[in-house]
Amino acid sequence: MNKIKLMYDVAKAMKDKEVFIGTLEVAAKKDQTDCFALRNEFEKNLITGQVKVKLNTSLDCDDKQLKHESTSEFNLQNCCGAAHHRHHKHLRGHFHSHGCCETSDCCGEESDTSCCGVKGKFAALGYVLKLIDKLEINELDNNAVALSLNIDEIPVELMQHIHGRFQHHGSPEGSPGPQCCSGMKDIVSIEKPVIDLNVLLNADKAIEKLVITASGTAKDKDDQIHEMSFKAELNLKW
């Protein structure tokens, strides 16, 4: 099976979806102790803009024990333009505030060696193609497909970007976010993480299940080494 063609089919199948219904579960451990958990049951209609969310989060680390439950229902149909504008404004500010092209204008001149320059873009493309090449494909019954990928090498620039995004984004108002827990901060600071990605595609090549696990060690602010692990599971109903 052609891997590039399969990626195209997945992108097209997901792009054509109009209603997304599913659950997202996230769990993190620090030294084999649960420190953060999240369950998000969601339903989003891209045609009507109607969104329903049921969120449960719990935090237990650094002598903090917090729980939060909430149910929300709202409509995004009339605010896409404003949200789109805010999104791009946020992204531009984000990249400038986290070291991306601090010595050059991302929207203007770019140096070949900067993360926004020619070499940086080709380096990112090369990394993506390398991951696709490592992707393992297993064809199942009823034309379903299982994908698996092991990632044991992540560019330093990408890890810095992930860490910057984690520090920059706050938690939803009123909910106990992982930012207030050093254990979750350590998760994105894992040294040489080992990441496993498993994806289940249905016969139409739409994603039904996606599981990401990560593990490794990280140093806290006192230079103490901790064993860290993380798991995120997304299930979608079509």
C-alpha positions as CSV (number, residue, x, y, z in Angstrom):
1,M,0.0,0.0,0.0
2,N,1.4,3.4,-1.0
3,K,2.0,5.4,2.2
4,I,1.7,8.8,0.6
5,K,-1.5,7.9,-1.1
6,L,-2.9,6.5,2.2
7,M,-2.0,9.8,4.0
8,Y,-3.9,11.7,1.2
9,D,-6.9,9.4,1.5
10,V,-7.0,10.0,5.3
11,A,-6.7,13.8,4.9
12,K,-9.5,13.8,2.4
13,A,-11.8,11.5,4.4
14,M,-11.4,13.7,7.5
15,K,-11.8,16.9,5.5
16,D,-15.2,15.7,4.1
17,K,-16.6,15.0,7.6
18,E,-19.3,17.3,8.8
19,V,-20.0,16.0,12.3
20,F,-17.4,14.9,14.8
21,I,-18.6,12.9,17.8
22,G,-16.1,11.2,20.2
23,T,-14.1,11.2,23.3
24,L,-10.6,12.3,24.2
25,E,-8.9,10.8,27.3
26,V,-5.5,12.0,28.6
27,A,-3.5,10.6,31.5
28,A,-0.1,11.4,32.9
29,K,2.1,9.7,35.5
30,K,5.1,10.9,37.4
31,D,7.2,8.2,39.0
32,Q,4.3,5.7,38.4
33,T,1.8,7.9,40.3
34,D,-1.2,9.4,38.5
35,C,-0.8,13.1,38.4
36,F,-3.3,14.3,35.7
37,A,-6.4,12.9,33.9
38,L,-8.8,14.4,31.5
39,R,-11.9,13.0,29.7
40,N,-13.6,15.2,27.1
41,E,-16.8,14.0,25.4
42,F,-17.6,16.2,22.5
43,E,-19.9,16.7,19.6
44,K,-19.3,19.3,16.9
45,N,-21.4,20.0,13.8
46,L,-19.4,21.9,11.2
47,I,-22.5,22.8,9.2
48,T,-24.6,24.3,12.0
49,G,-21.7,25.3,14.2
50,Q,-23.2,23.6,17.2
51,V,-20.8,22.3,19.8
52,K,-21.4,20.2,22.9
53,V,-18.7,19.4,25.4
54,K,-18.6,17.4,28.7
55,L,-15.3,17.8,30.5
56,N,-13.9,16.0,33.5
57,T,-10.4,16.7,34.8
58,S,-8.5,15.7,37.9
59,L,-5.2,16.8,39.2
60,D,-3.2,15.1,42.0
61,C,0.5,16.2,42.4
62,D,2.6,18.7,44.2
63,D,0.2,18.4,47.2
64,K,-2.6,19.7,45.0
65,Q,-5.8,17.7,44.5
66,L,-8.3,19.3,42.2
67,K,-11.3,18.0,40.3
68,H,-13.4,19.8,37.7
69,E,-16.6,18.8,35.8
70,S,-18.4,20.9,33.3
71,T,-20.9,20.7,30.5
72,S,-21.0,23.3,27.7
73,E,-23.1,23.9,24.6
74,F,-22.6,26.8,22.2
75,N,-22.6,27.8,18.6
76,L,-19.6,28.9,16.5
77,Q,-21.5,29.6,13.3
78,N,-21.4,33.3,13.5
79,C,-17.9,33.8,14.9
80,C,-15.7,31.9,12.5
81,G,-14.3,35.1,11.0
82,A,-13.5,36.6,14.3
83,A,-12.0,33.3,15.6
84,H,-10.0,32.9,12.4
85,H,-8.6,36.4,12.8
86,R,-7.8,35.9,16.5
87,H,-6.2,32.5,15.7
88,H,-3.7,34.0,13.2
89,K,-3.0,37.0,15.4
90,H,-2.3,34.6,18.2
91,L,0.0,32.4,16.1
92,R,2.1,35.4,14.9
93,G,2.5,36.6,18.5
94,H,3.3,33.1,19.7
95,F,6.1,32.5,17.3
96,H,7.7,35.8,18.0
97,S,7.4,35.3,21.7
98,H,9.0,31.9,21.8
99,G,12.2,32.4,19.9
100,C,11.0,31.8,16.4
101,C,13.0,34.2,14.2
102,E,13.7,36.6,17.0
103,T,16.4,38.2,14.9
104,S,14.3,38.4,11.8
105,D,10.8,39.2,10.7
106,C,8.8,36.0,10.1
107,C,6.5,37.8,7.7
108,G,9.4,39.6,6.0
109,E,13.0,38.6,5.4
110,E,14.0,35.1,6.4
111,S,17.5,33.7,6.8
112,D,18.3,30.3,5.4
113,T,19.2,29.0,8.8
114,S,16.3,30.3,10.8
115,C,13.4,28.0,11.7
116,C,11.2,30.0,9.3
117,G,13.9,30.0,6.5
118,V,14.4,27.7,3.6
119,K,16.6,25.2,5.3
120,G,14.2,25.1,8.3
121,K,11.2,24.4,6.1
122,F,13.0,21.6,4.2
123,A,14.3,20.1,7.4
124,A,10.7,19.9,8.7
125,L,9.5,18.4,5.4
126,G,12.4,15.9,5.6
127,Y,11.4,14.9,9.1
128,V,7.8,14.3,8.1
129,L,8.8,12.2,5.2
130,K,11.1,10.2,7.5
131,L,8.2,9.5,9.8
132,I,6.0,8.4,6.9
133,D,8.7,6.0,5.7
134,K,8.9,4.5,9.2
135,L,5.1,4.1,9.3
136,E,3.9,0.5,9.6
137,I,0.7,-0.5,7.8
138,N,-1.5,-3.5,8.6
139,E,-4.5,-4.2,6.4
140,L,-7.4,-5.7,8.5
141,D,-10.7,-7.3,7.7
142,N,-13.5,-5.1,6.1
143,N,-10.8,-2.9,4.5
144,A,-9.9,-1.3,7.8
145,V,-6.3,-0.3,8.3
146,A,-4.1,-0.2,11.4
147,L,-1.1,2.2,11.5
148,S,1.7,2.2,13.9
149,L,4.7,4.4,14.3
150,N,7.6,4.5,16.8
151,I,9.3,7.8,17.3
152,D,12.6,7.7,19.2
153,E,14.2,10.9,17.7
154,I,12.6,14.3,17.8
155,P,14.3,17.5,16.5
156,V,15.3,19.8,19.3
157,E,13.5,22.7,17.6
158,L,10.2,20.7,17.6
159,M,10.5,19.9,21.3
160,Q,11.2,23.6,22.1
161,H,8.1,24.5,20.1
162,I,6.0,22.0,22.0
163,H,7.3,23.2,25.3
164,G,6.7,26.8,24.4
165,R,3.1,26.1,23.3
166,F,2.5,24.3,26.6
167,Q,3.8,27.2,28.7
168,H,1.9,29.8,26.6
169,H,-1.6,28.3,26.6
170,G,-3.6,28.6,29.8
171,S,-6.3,26.3,31.0
172,P,-10.0,26.9,30.4
173,E,-11.3,29.3,33.0
174,G,-12.4,27.5,36.2
175,S,-10.8,24.2,35.3
176,P,-7.6,22.7,36.9
177,G,-5.2,22.7,34.0
178,P,-2.0,20.7,33.8
179,Q,0.0,23.9,33.8
180,C,-0.4,24.2,37.6
181,C,1.3,20.8,38.1
182,S,5.0,20.4,37.8
183,G,4.5,16.8,36.8
184,M,2.8,17.9,33.6
185,K,5.4,20.5,33.0
186,D,8.0,17.7,33.2
187,I,6.1,15.7,30.6
188,V,6.9,18.2,27.9
189,S,10.5,18.4,29.1
190,I,11.2,14.7,28.8
191,E,14.7,14.0,27.6
192,K,14.9,11.8,24.6
193,P,11.2,10.7,24.8
194,V,10.1,7.4,23.2
195,I,6.7,7.9,21.5
196,D,4.3,5.3,20.1
197,L,1.5,6.2,17.8
198,N,-1.3,3.8,16.8
199,V,-4.2,4.7,14.5
200,L,-7.2,2.7,13.4
201,L,-8.8,3.7,10.1
202,N,-12.2,2.4,8.9
203,A,-13.0,1.3,5.4
204,D,-13.4,4.9,4.3
205,K,-9.9,5.7,5.6
206,A,-11.4,8.0,8.3
207,I,-9.8,7.9,11.8
208,E,-11.7,5.8,14.3
209,K,-9.1,5.6,17.0
210,L,-5.8,7.3,17.8
211,V,-3.6,6.4,20.7
212,I,-0.3,8.2,21.6
213,T,2.0,7.1,24.4
214,A,5.2,8.8,25.5
215,S,7.7,7.9,28.2
216,G,11.1,9.0,29.4
217,T,12.9,10.9,32.2
218,A,12.8,14.5,33.1
219,K,14.5,16.8,35.6
220,D,12.5,19.1,37.8
221,K,13.5,22.5,39.0
222,D,15.7,21.0,41.7
223,D,17.5,18.8,39.1
224,Q,15.8,15.6,40.5
225,I,15.2,13.0,37.8
226,H,11.7,11.5,37.5
227,E,10.2,8.8,35.3
228,M,7.4,10.3,33.2
229,S,4.7,8.7,31.1
230,F,1.8,10.1,29.1
231,K,-1.1,8.6,27.2
232,A,-3.8,10.2,25.0
233,E,-6.6,8.3,23.3
234,L,-9.0,9.7,20.8
235,N,-12.1,7.7,19.7
236,L,-14.4,9.0,17.0
237,K,-17.9,7.7,16.0
238,W,-19.1,8.0,12.4
